[in-house]
Amino acid sequence: MENQKSYPGKAPESNDQPATDLNEDIKHHIMTTMGNDFYPPRKDTYYKGLAYSVRDRLVKRWLNSQRSFYDRSAKRVYYLSLEFLPGRFLMNYVTNMQLNKACEKTLEETGFTMEEIEEQEWDAGLGNGGLGRLASCYMDSMASLNIPAYGYGIMYDYGIFYQTIVNGYQVEQCDNWVRWGNPWEFKRRGFLYNVQFYGRSELYKNSSGKLCYRWVDTLDINAMACDILIPGYGTQNVNNMRLWAAMSSQEFSLEEFNQGDYIGAMESKVLTENISKVLYPSDEKDVGKELRLKQQYFFVAATFQDIVRRFKKHNPDFKLLPDRVAVQLNDTHPAIAIPELMRLLLDEEDLEWETAWEISVKTFAYTNHTVLPEALESWPVRLISKLLPRHMEIIYEINRRFLNMVEKQYPNNPQLLHRISIIEDGPEQRVRMAHLAIVGSHTVNGVAALHSRILKDKLFHDFNIIFPGKIINVTNGVTPRRWVLQVNPALSSLITDTIGSDWITDLDQLKKLIPHADNPAFREKWRQVKLANKARLVKYIKRKVGMDVNPDTLFDVHVKRIHEYKRQLLNIFHVITLYNRIKKDPSKEIVPRTVIFAGKAAPAYVQAKLIIKLINSVADLVNNDPDVNHKLEVVFLPNYCVSQAEKIIPATDLSEQISTAGLEASGTGNMKFALNGALTIGTLDGANIEIMEEVGEDNIFIFGLTAKEVEKKRAQGYNPWDYYSRDEELRTTLDMVRLNHFIPGEPNLFLPIWDSLMALGDRYLVLADFRAFIQAQDRVRTLYQDQEQWTRCSILNTANMGKFSSDRAVREYARDIWKIESCK
C-alpha cells in the first residue's frame, strides 16, 4: 500500500486527456519552452514539462470559467489574505483534474514515479501557518463548489524563512522558493496598477464648486498581477489567485549610472520592489513596521483597482457594487481596504459620504482569527498619517461618525466610547484595525463555536451590543481533496472500496464507515494503511535528520508554530517525565513511543526559540541513553511546511492539540489529523470542542482546565508554586530544566523558561494542567496496548469528521455572508 499510486475520483478522467497526448505535450515543452532534450530523462526537466502540460489544460478551463462568469454577470467573491499556504501545486492539480492515471502511464517510460517528480517542486513561500493554509483550503472549495472567486494577496519572492537546526538552535535562512522558476504563475505585465504612498491630502473645488479631496505629491509604485490557477474537483471550474508583485516605474537612474554611482543608480528600484520581497519582514524597528504597512496597502490598493475595473465593464452604477462584489477580509491585515474603498468612492467616483459608506459596509465582511488582545493588530496614527495621509483623514471621519451614532444610543457613557473607538488613546495614538474592520463590515465571523462565543461575550462584547447579530460563527474546515485524497492515497482507496467515492465531495458520507469499525478484517486493513504511512515517514525522518525510527512505536506528534500558548513546553515536560520513569526502572515494560516535534519560531521570539533548543537538548539526552533503549525517542523535524505535513499527518497515531483553553481560535491541524485517523489529546479549546462533540468523548483524550476555569483561576490568583511543591514528578522535571541537566556545560541556559513559569506567573498555566496531561497520556498508553480498540477509535474519528470539510464552511460563507450562489 505504501507505493500505491492510484487516486480514486468521483468524476471520470476527461476523454480528451489521454496519456499519449500528455506524453507528447511534456516532450514538446521540454524542447520548446525549456530549450532542452527529453532524453535521457531527468527528474527536473520532466517535472517542468509535466507542469507546463498540466497548466495548458488548466488555462483552457479557466478561460471557459471566466467567460461563463461574465456572461451571467455573476456576483464574485474576493478573498483578501496577506498569506496563502498552498504547498506544492503539481499533485493538487493532477488530483483535482483527475489526471493521475494519465500521468502515471506517461512516466512509465522514464522510470520515475509521481512521488519522485513531485519532490522536484519547492513549497510555495506565500504563507506561514494556519491562516494561509485555511485560505488555500477555501480557494479549493470555492473552485470545487463553482463559486466565482478570486484570492488576492502578494507574490513574495521569499517565504518567511527556511529553518535549519544547528546545535539544537533554530537558524533562519532565506526561503528562495522561486530560485528555479515557478511554472505555475502567469505574469500579467499588461495589468500594472499605480499604487501611491506618502504625499499629502489636498482640498480643492471641482468644476461644480464642490469641495473635494485629492492625494498629491506621492511616491508611486507599480503592482503587477501574477495569476496562479485553482481548479475545482469534479468540475470544469477554475478560479485563480491574483498575487501582486512590486515593480519600479524606473529601472535605474541613467544619470547616476553615468556618473559612476552604480549602486545609487539601482537604489530606487531595489527599495521599491522590497514591498513584495519577503513574507512578514521583521517589524522590530520602525522601518520594518513601515514596510509591513506598505505591504498591506500595496496589495489592497492594487486589488481594488482590479475589482473596480472588472465591475465597471458591465455596471455603470456603484450602488450595484454589493450585488456584484463580496469582499472577505481574512484577518485584519487587509482592513485598510475599508478606507481605500471609501477613498475611491469619495475622491474618484464623487459619491456622497452616506452613499459611499452604505456601499462599503454592504461589500465587506471580516473574519477574526485571534482571541489574544495583544495579537489584535494596531498601527500608530503617525505612521498611517505619514504613509497614507488621505486614509488617515477617512479613518478619523469613520470614527467620528461611528462614535456620534453610539453616543446617541448610549448617552453619558464616555467609558464605552473609549473602549470602542477606532482610535486608541495613550502615549501614542493607534488605529485599532479590528475595530475598523468591525465597524466597516456587514458581518464578522469567528472560526469555531468557542471562539465566536468569546468574541461576542468578551473581546468584542460592546460591538455585539451595538450591532446585534453582526458577529456570527463559521467553524473552519479543511479540504478532503488535499488532506486525504492526495496525501493519503492508501486510506482513500480503502475508504472508496468500502463506501464508494462520494465522500470526496460530500465528507458527511464518511459516516458510512461507522459500522465497519466493528469489523475485525476492516480494522486490520486500516492498521496496515497506518503502518505503511508510518514506514514512509520513517524513511523521510532518516533522510532529513539521519535518525532511525521504529514504525511499530506509538507516533506522538506535535507540529505547529512554536508559541508559548500552544504549549510545546507541556509536551516536552511529559517526555522528561517518561524519561525519568524509564531511568527509575529500565526493566519495566512500557509502550514504546516516538515523539515528533516540528514548527518554526518567529525570528524575534526569543522564548520560542529557546523552547526549540530545550526540545533538541532533551532529544539528545533521551535518544543516546542506553537505559532508554529506544523505548522513547524524540525527533525535531526542521522546516515544517505543507509538504512535510503531508507526510507526517497520515502517519500520526496521537495528535497533540494542547493549547491553553480559550486561546486557540480554532485550529485546522486538529481536523487534518483526526480526518486521517489520529486520536486527539487536547484541551477544550478552539475546534477541539466540536471535534469531541462529533467523534464522541470515548474517542478523544480531553484533559485540563476549560476556558472558564482558566479565567476563574487567574481571577482568584494563580500560584504555580502550589503545583510545583505538591507534585514530585513535576518538581523533578522543572528542577532538571532549571539546573541544566540536559546541557551541563551551559549553566543558566534554560533559566528564562524556569523564570517564565515560576517567577513570572506561568501565564499559560502549564503547571496547572501538567498532572491532568500526564493522566491523559497514561490513558493513551493503556488504550494503545489494545490495538483492536485503538483502531476502532481511529476509524470512528475519521468517520465522524464530515463537519470539518472546507466545503461545508464555504457553503456557510456563501449562504450567510456573501449571499452568492454556485455558478457552474
Secondary structure by P-SEA (a helix, b strand, c coil): ccccccccccccccccccaaaaaaaaaaaaccccccccccccaaaaaaaaaaaaaaaaaaaaaaaaaaaaaacbbbbbbbbccccccccaaaaaaaacaaaaaaaaaccccccaaaaaaccccccccccaaaaaaaaaaaaaaaaccbbbbbbbbcccccbbbbbcccbbbbccccccccccccccccccbbbbbbcbbbbbbbbcccccccccccccbbbbbbbbbbbbbbccccbbbbbbbbbbbbcccccaaaaaaccccccaaaaaaaaccccccccccccaaaaaaaaaaaaaaaaaaaaaaaaaaaccccccccccccbbbbbccccccaaaaaaaaaacccccccaaaaaaaaaacbbbbbccccccccbbbbaaaaaaccaaaaaaaaaaaaaaaaaaaaaccccaaaaaaacccccccbbbbcaaaaaaaaccbbbbccaaaaaaaacccaaaaaaaccccbbbbbbbbbcccccccccaaaaaaaaaccccccccccccccccccccccaaaaaaaaaaaaaaaaaaaaaaaaaccbbbbccccbbbbbccccccccaaaaaaaaaaaaaaaaacccccccbbbbbbbbbccccaaaaaaaaaaaaaaaaaaaacccccccbbbbbbccccaaaaaaccccccccccccccccccccaaaaaaaaaccccccccccaaaaaaaaccccccccccccaaaaaaaaaacccaaaaaaccaaaaaaaaaaaaccccccccccaaaaaaaccccccccccccaaaaaaaaaaaaaaaaaaaaaaaaaaaaaaaacccccaaaaaaaaacccccccccc
